[in-house]
Amino acid sequence: MLAKELALIVAALFTGAAFYIALAEHPARLLLDDRAALAQWQPAYERGARMQASLALVGFLLAMLVWWRSNDWLWLIGGLLMIANWPYTMLCIAPINRRLMATDPSAAGPETRALLQRWGSLHVGRSLLGCGAVLLMLWALIT
């Protein structure tokens, strides 16, 4: 069933993007001064949020299709881990996102840096949710 492979590919794309942000982009951003870091984060966040939200939704829908057809609980859990990024983001990360988006880069300072650091720590959770989904889907695919 092609949906299995597509679900795994989408989950892997989401996870790869999340890890790239957590391990490369965000640490590099934090090397900038406070104003430049925020000025870079704001457009990067807007673009990344659209991409990752779409991948999480598509991965969830594909995994649910596979689960519905196969009744394999690994696909159900993998799909739920993918969509769990939405409530995790809304509940844990969105308050920080709103504060960072509302801050003009010219007003950035130590509080902004602390928010960016907290954002980075919380973003790792998205990477881990994606990783869990990929591992479960891979396990389901090879068993």
Backbone as CSV, one residue per row, in Angstrom:
resi,resn,N_x,N_y,N_z,CA_x,CA_y,CA_z,C_x,C_y,C_z
1,MET,0.850,-1.175,0.000,0.000,0.000,0.000,0.900,1.244,0.000
2,LEU,0.737,2.080,-0.990,1.557,3.281,-1.148,1.375,4.262,0.014
3,ALA,0.213,4.264,0.642,-0.037,5.185,1.752,0.944,4.956,2.895
4,LYS,1.357,3.720,3.108,2.323,3.424,4.180,3.637,4.161,3.932
5,GLU,4.146,4.000,2.714,5.415,4.634,2.381,5.301,6.158,2.416
6,LEU,4.182,6.677,1.909,3.991,8.127,1.927,3.894,8.669,3.347
7,ALA,3.183,7.956,4.217,3.085,8.388,5.616,4.467,8.445,6.258
8,LEU,5.271,7.424,6.025,6.617,7.395,6.586,7.483,8.513,6.007
9,ILE,7.380,8.743,4.713,8.167,9.803,4.070,7.790,11.168,4.642
10,VAL,6.495,11.427,4.770,6.050,12.719,5.298,6.496,12.884,6.749
11,ALA,6.362,11.824,7.536,6.811,11.893,8.936,8.316,12.142,8.999
12,ALA,9.072,11.512,8.113,10.524,11.711,8.094,10.882,13.128,7.651
13,LEU,10.140,13.675,6.694,10.378,15.062,6.278,10.115,16.025,7.430
14,PHE,9.004,15.820,8.129,8.687,16.655,9.290,9.811,16.574,10.321
15,THR,10.214,15.348,10.631,11.223,15.135,11.666,12.571,15.702,11.259
16,GLY,12.944,15.515,10.016,14.202,16.080,9.531,14.214,17.598,9.625
17,ALA,13.100,18.218,9.242,13.009,19.675,9.333,13.077,20.131,10.792
18,ALA,12.375,19.415,11.670,12.371,19.781,13.087,13.771,19.663,13.689
19,PHE,14.460,18.572,13.367,15.821,18.409,13.891,16.778,19.437,13.294
20,TYR,16.599,19.778,12.018,17.445,20.802,11.411,17.286,22.133,12.165
21,ILE,16.047,22.485,12.437,15.795,23.724,13.169,16.440,23.669,14.557
22,ALA,16.231,22.546,15.248,16.714,22.413,16.633,18.236,22.323,16.717
23,LEU,18.870,21.663,15.757,20.309,21.394,15.856,21.192,22.337,15.046
24,ALA,20.627,22.991,14.028,21.454,23.847,13.173,20.953,25.284,13.141
25,GLU,19.719,25.476,12.683,19.228,26.841,12.476,19.125,27.644,13.767
26,HIS,18.468,27.093,14.767,18.259,27.872,15.988,19.565,28.140,16.755
27,PRO,20.445,27.149,16.911,21.724,27.466,17.570,22.525,28.539,16.813
28,ALA,22.474,28.499,15.474,23.172,29.532,14.698,22.520,30.893,14.919
29,ARG,21.203,30.915,14.986,20.468,32.159,15.238,20.873,32.771,16.570
30,LEU,21.067,31.932,17.562,21.411,32.425,18.898,22.823,33.001,18.975
31,LEU,23.631,32.813,17.947,24.959,33.439,17.897,24.867,34.909,17.507
32,LEU,23.709,35.313,16.966,23.498,36.701,16.570,23.164,37.550,17.794
33,ASP,23.272,38.865,17.642,22.831,39.733,18.735,21.307,39.630,18.853
34,ASP,20.751,40.134,19.936,19.328,39.967,20.232,18.431,40.482,19.116
35,ARG,18.737,41.643,18.603,17.908,42.239,17.541,17.959,41.408,16.264
36,ALA,19.147,41.043,15.853,19.288,40.253,14.627,18.670,38.859,14.795
37,ALA,18.816,38.269,15.964,18.244,36.939,16.209,16.732,36.979,16.069
38,LEU,16.105,37.986,16.656,14.648,38.101,16.548,14.240,38.423,15.117
39,ALA,14.967,39.309,14.468,14.649,39.672,13.086,14.754,38.458,12.164
40,GLN,15.652,37.546,12.455,15.772,36.330,11.652,14.700,35.325,12.043
41,TRP,14.395,35.211,13.336,13.416,34.224,13.813,12.023,34.489,13.260
42,GLN,11.603,35.749,13.226,10.223,36.072,12.851,9.837,35.552,11.468
43,PRO,10.545,35.877,10.392,10.133,35.317,9.089,10.412,33.818,8.981
44,ALA,11.476,33.352,9.626,11.769,31.913,9.585,10.654,31.123,10.262
45,TYR,10.150,31.659,11.390,9.064,30.979,12.091,7.812,30.917,11.222
46,GLU,7.441,32.033,10.605,6.229,32.053,9.776,6.300,31.025,8.658
47,ARG,7.429,30.950,7.994,7.579,29.992,6.893,7.633,28.558,7.415
48,GLY,8.408,28.359,8.465,8.544,27.018,9.030,7.253,26.489,9.618
49,ALA,6.466,27.362,10.238,5.206,26.937,10.847,4.247,26.406,9.794
50,ARG,4.143,27.090,8.674,3.259,26.615,7.597,3.715,25.257,7.085
51,MET,5.019,25.121,6.871,5.542,23.867,6.341,5.334,22.730,7.335
52,GLN,5.726,22.942,8.586,5.648,21.851,9.559,4.214,21.512,9.926
53,ALA,3.341,22.503,10.024,1.939,22.218,10.324,1.321,21.377,9.214
54,SER,1.642,21.708,7.957,1.124,20.943,6.823,1.643,19.514,6.829
55,LEU,2.933,19.358,7.079,3.502,18.009,7.117,2.902,17.186,8.252
56,ALA,2.697,17.800,9.415,2.107,17.079,10.544,0.700,16.618,10.200
57,LEU,-0.078,17.480,9.557,-1.451,17.126,9.192,-1.484,16.031,8.125
58,VAL,-0.691,16.177,7.096,-0.666,15.172,6.024,-0.158,13.832,6.561
59,GLY,0.882,13.860,7.387,1.386,12.620,7.984,0.330,11.940,8.835
60,PHE,-0.393,12.730,9.605,-1.484,12.189,10.425,-2.555,11.551,9.550
61,LEU,-3.011,12.271,8.524,-4.079,11.747,7.663,-3.660,10.470,6.947
62,LEU,-2.442,10.436,6.456,-1.963,9.219,5.795,-1.869,8.053,6.770
63,ALA,-1.342,8.311,7.953,-1.242,7.245,8.957,-2.627,6.751,9.365
64,MET,-3.598,7.662,9.463,-4.959,7.248,9.817,-5.576,6.400,8.707
65,LEU,-5.282,6.743,7.465,-5.762,5.936,6.345,-5.192,4.525,6.421
66,VAL,-3.899,4.428,6.682,-3.263,3.112,6.789,-3.844,2.347,7.972
67,TRP,-4.000,3.018,9.113,-4.579,2.350,10.283,-5.996,1.859,9.982
68,TRP,-6.795,2.692,9.343,-8.179,2.342,9.018,-8.233,1.106,8.117
69,ARG,-7.296,1.031,7.166,-7.272,-0.111,6.242,-6.650,-1.362,6.853
70,SER,-5.688,-1.187,7.751,-4.932,-2.340,8.263,-5.287,-2.714,9.697
71,ASN,-5.847,-1.779,10.443,-6.139,-1.969,11.867,-4.863,-2.235,12.681
72,ASP,-3.730,-1.737,12.177,-2.444,-1.890,12.867,-2.263,-0.692,13.793
73,TRP,-2.246,-0.950,15.090,-2.190,0.108,16.094,-0.924,0.954,16.015
74,LEU,0.148,0.427,15.417,1.371,1.223,15.274,1.133,2.451,14.392
75,TRP,0.320,2.291,13.345,0.001,3.423,12.484,-0.878,4.431,13.214
76,LEU,-1.787,3.927,14.032,-2.631,4.820,14.826,-1.774,5.679,15.751
77,ILE,-0.883,5.054,16.488,-0.045,5.801,17.427,0.915,6.729,16.681
78,GLY,1.492,6.244,15.588,2.367,7.104,14.788,1.644,8.333,14.276
79,GLY,0.429,8.138,13.788,-0.365,9.268,13.317,-0.721,10.226,14.435
80,LEU,-1.063,9.671,15.591,-1.397,10.529,16.737,-0.178,11.321,17.209
81,LEU,1.000,10.721,17.123,2.216,11.468,17.475,2.447,12.613,16.490
82,MET,2.137,12.384,15.219,2.298,13.460,14.235,1.362,14.628,14.546
83,ILE,0.100,14.329,14.777,-0.863,15.407,15.011,-0.711,16.002,16.408
84,ALA,-0.061,15.285,17.304,0.187,15.819,18.651,1.038,17.083,18.592
85,ASN,1.744,17.285,17.490,2.511,18.517,17.330,1.615,19.750,17.328
86,TRP,0.397,19.617,16.859,-0.523,20.766,16.839,-0.877,21.207,18.254
87,PRO,-1.457,20.326,19.092,-1.786,20.799,20.450,-0.537,21.147,21.260
88,TYR,0.549,20.409,21.063,1.797,20.740,21.773,2.235,22.160,21.426
89,THR,2.171,22.478,20.153,2.554,23.818,19.722,1.588,24.856,20.272
90,MET,0.291,24.582,20.167,-0.704,25.558,20.629,-0.626,25.804,22.133
91,LEU,-0.422,24.759,22.897,-0.422,24.889,24.353,0.922,25.340,24.926
92,CYS,1.999,24.820,24.377,3.318,25.058,24.984,4.137,26.144,24.293
93,ILE,4.086,26.181,22.983,4.988,27.065,22.241,4.304,28.348,21.781
94,ALA,3.009,28.273,21.461,2.311,29.447,20.903,2.376,30.687,21.795
95,PRO,2.278,30.567,23.129,2.396,31.801,23.932,3.738,32.513,23.723
96,ILE,4.792,31.746,23.578,6.112,32.331,23.315,6.152,32.904,21.902
97,ASN,5.584,32.162,20.946,5.534,32.657,19.566,4.855,34.019,19.497
98,ARG,3.720,34.150,20.171,2.973,35.415,20.137,3.816,36.561,20.715
99,ARG,4.491,36.304,21.801,5.322,37.358,22.411,6.479,37.746,21.487
100,LEU,7.100,36.746,20.884,8.211,37.038,19.976,7.727,37.760,18.720
101,MET,6.579,37.356,18.191,6.063,38.008,16.987,5.629,39.445,17.284
102,ALA,5.189,39.713,18.500,4.720,41.049,18.865,5.861,42.013,19.195
103,THR,7.062,41.492,19.311,8.214,42.321,19.671,8.878,42.863,18.416
104,ASP,9.051,44.151,18.371,9.788,44.754,17.268,11.264,44.425,17.463
105,PRO,11.952,43.998,16.408,13.369,43.656,16.572,14.207,44.778,17.186
106,SER,13.846,46.023,16.936,14.627,47.124,17.514,14.486,47.187,19.034
107,ALA,13.445,46.551,19.577,13.226,46.542,21.032,13.731,45.259,21.690
108,ALA,14.364,44.397,20.907,14.842,43.121,21.444,15.944,43.338,22.463
109,GLY,15.947,42.483,23.480,16.946,42.566,24.524,17.069,41.243,25.255
110,PRO,17.547,41.267,26.480,17.750,40.026,27.235,16.478,39.188,27.393
111,GLU,15.327,39.834,27.566,14.076,39.069,27.686,13.766,38.338,26.376
112,THR,14.029,38.994,25.268,13.814,38.369,23.958,14.723,37.158,23.797
113,ARG,15.977,37.319,24.184,16.916,36.195,24.094,16.439,35.036,24.957
114,ALA,15.967,35.322,26.148,15.466,34.259,27.028,14.273,33.551,26.388
115,LEU,13.388,34.318,25.745,12.247,33.706,25.047,12.712,32.841,23.879
116,LEU,13.688,33.329,23.134,14.221,32.538,22.019,14.864,31.243,22.526
117,GLN,15.582,31.321,23.622,16.189,30.113,24.187,15.116,29.135,24.650
118,ARG,14.075,29.651,25.297,12.971,28.792,25.739,12.266,28.173,24.541
119,TRP,12.057,28.967,23.500,11.437,28.471,22.277,12.244,27.300,21.713
120,GLY,13.565,27.459,21.676,14.418,26.393,21.158,14.299,25.115,21.972
121,SER,14.257,25.253,23.279,14.105,24.073,24.138,12.771,23.383,23.887
122,LEU,11.713,24.159,23.755,10.397,23.574,23.508,10.291,22.968,22.114
123,HIS,10.983,23.560,21.151,10.938,23.032,19.782,11.523,21.618,19.714
124,VAL,12.444,21.303,20.592,13.007,19.948,20.624,11.888,18.923,20.834
125,GLY,10.862,19.285,21.588,9.720,18.386,21.782,9.051,18.018,20.476
126,ARG,8.964,18.954,19.556,8.387,18.662,18.228,9.265,17.652,17.492
127,SER,10.569,17.816,17.627,11.497,16.871,16.991,11.296,15.469,17.549
128,LEU,11.108,15.381,18.849,10.949,14.074,19.487,9.616,13.422,19.127
129,LEU,8.559,14.218,19.042,7.270,13.663,18.603,7.389,13.100,17.185
130,GLY,8.037,13.836,16.313,8.239,13.354,14.948,9.088,12.099,14.910
131,CYS,10.135,12.077,15.715,11.019,10.907,15.765,10.242,9.671,16.224
132,GLY,9.409,9.841,17.239,8.584,8.724,17.704,7.666,8.219,16.615
133,ALA,7.058,9.142,15.869,6.176,8.752,14.771,6.940,7.982,13.699
134,VAL,8.110,8.487,13.325,8.917,7.809,12.299,9.293,6.402,12.744
135,LEU,9.748,6.274,13.971,10.160,4.952,14.458,8.993,3.967,14.480
136,LEU,7.824,4.413,14.917,6.660,3.525,14.937,6.224,3.141,13.528
137,MET,6.208,4.111,12.627,5.811,3.821,11.247,6.812,2.899,10.573
138,LEU,8.090,3.110,10.832,9.115,2.230,10.279,8.951,0.815,10.815
139,TRP,8.730,0.698,12.113,8.496,-0.607,12.733,7.280,-1.288,12.091
140,ALA,6.211,-0.540,11.909,4.999,-1.098,11.295,5.264,-1.531,9.867
141,LEU,6.066,-0.772,9.162,6.341,-1.064,7.764,7.192,-2.321,7.577
142,ILE,8.112,-2.546,8.512,9.016,-3.694,8.327,8.541,-4.959,9.032
143,THR,7.488,-4.873,9.851,6.997,-6.085,10.516,5.842,-6.693,9.783
